[in-house]
Amino acid sequence: MGKEELEHGLNQNRRKFLSKLSLGIGSLALGSLLIPDLFNRKSAEEELFDALPHFAPKAKRVIYLFQNGAPSQLESFDYKPLLNKQMGQELPESIRMGQRLTGMTSGQSSFPLVGSYFGFQQYGEARAWISDLFPHTSKIVDDICIIKSMHTDAINHDPALTFFQTGAQVGNRPSMGAWLSYGLGSENSNLPAFCVLLSRGKGNGQGVYSKLWTNGFLDSIHQGVQFSASEDPVLYLGDPVGMSRADRRKMLDKLSVLNQMSYESVADPEIMAKIQQYEMAFRMQTAVPEVTDISNEPDSVIKMYGPDCLVPGTYAANCLLARKLSESGVRFVQLYHQGWDQHDNLPREIMGQAQDVDQASAALIKDLKQRGLLDETLVIWGGEFGRTNYCQGKIQADNYGRDHHPRAFSIWMAGGGVKSGMVYGETDEFGYNIVDKPVHIHDFQATVLHLMGINHEKLTFKHLGRRYRLTDVHGKVVKDILA
């Protein structure tokens, strides 16, 4: 046999071997989808980081109440009476230290200090300072941990928001919910592991985009599923007019066979993800109407969340829905509430925003607690950065604005293994710089993963020759806030 004939034979044998191998792998993948318990092992990529969870988790689920637009810490949880005493005086250069400014205040010739228009009182065993804007939050202060020393690298909304959600300021990275879906999956096979809820407040809003709940380079099955306020909470979920559920099942079975043939031809893993999505959509047709139905909620619960919880798409309604989704086994519920971008007219706008969110946020904590779910559910409240202690534009005692401030801001966390009744970190008397226990975005993300039983350094995915993770190459668990 000549050399060319030998090489041809080897290539043919190699091609047949790989072809049959792909058929076998494809059949196994389809079988594991149609019979979920048939195979109980992780994919090759998942085996690269040890069996998850890496250690006993403190939390099973996350509800993230993201306040989009950046609420002012100086009107919420970081009380600075010095700013009221020195109202109108210039921010000392020794405090600002030449910090980078946005284009909205970089042209200002002066930076006059402005104190809060609203009063503060101390509450709880920790004697935490809470603004009068948040009377309902003040009543749950012993159930939450207020972190006053958050800081970030981004100074504008889009990169800052993207950074919080994906661990990078640019797009096309998996969001936190997608990472948890990839690592832990859902507790309920009839609902997605990652759900997204949107609401809009009375104030000036910043946009939110699907890149914030994207799967990035992970399989598309891990992308967040957005719920809407319409009659169809999840779009395109219902069957076409005239199609019965039995006919739908037959159609999906035939479609799965065609998709399987396509996969065997091109070996694109997204085809298998598409099969999973079709199957999930079929199961969701029954599960979603049940979980979005609040007709069986007792009057005491409706009263606790407030009358807005009966209006689909409001913050209160989404908080109640978040509890129902989490209670049903959804791993990560992401709620975005827009309207916190107060560059001017801050006192009036923030008053409306606080009224939108205060009662329902506190009700969510109380509701989870009374159901025995708070200990296993991590709740997070906060925005993408803070607000400056100086006024943007002309200062007035009852009408002022604040610019973006990435150097120090506040969030709170509750349940899921976080210490309750705690205030962590501190800023200087001007509320400008952190003076104790700084917490970076990557530290926050590492801590959230830790509470879910995940070592953030081991939850990785290889993409374009490099292993990526939510915390990039940074992040330390904030152990002081762990219960």
Secondary structure, 3 states (H helix, E strand, C coil): CCHHHHHHHHHHHHHHHHHHHHHHHHHHHHHHHHCCCCCCCCCCCHHHCCCCCCCCCCCCEEEEEEEECCCCHHHCCCCCHHHHHCCCCECCHHHHCCCCCCCCCCCCCCCEECCCCCCEEEECCCCEEEECCCHHHHCCHHHEEEEEEEECCCCCHHHHHHHHHHCCCCCCCCCHHHHHHHHHCCCCCCCCCEEEEEEECCCCCCCCCHHHHCCCCCCHHHCCEEECCCCCCCCCCCCCCCCCHHHHHHHHHHHHHHHHHHHHHHCCHHHHHHHHHHHHHHHHHHHHHHHHCCCCCCHHHHHHHCHHHHCCCCHHHHHHHHHHHHHCCCCEEEEEEECCCCCCCHHHHHHHHHHHHHHHHHHHHHHHHHCCCHHHEEEEEECCCEECCECCCCCCCCCCCCCEECCCEEEEEECCCECCCEEECEECCCCCCEEECCEEHHHHHHHHHHHCCCCCCCCCEEECCEEECCCCCCCCCCHHHEC
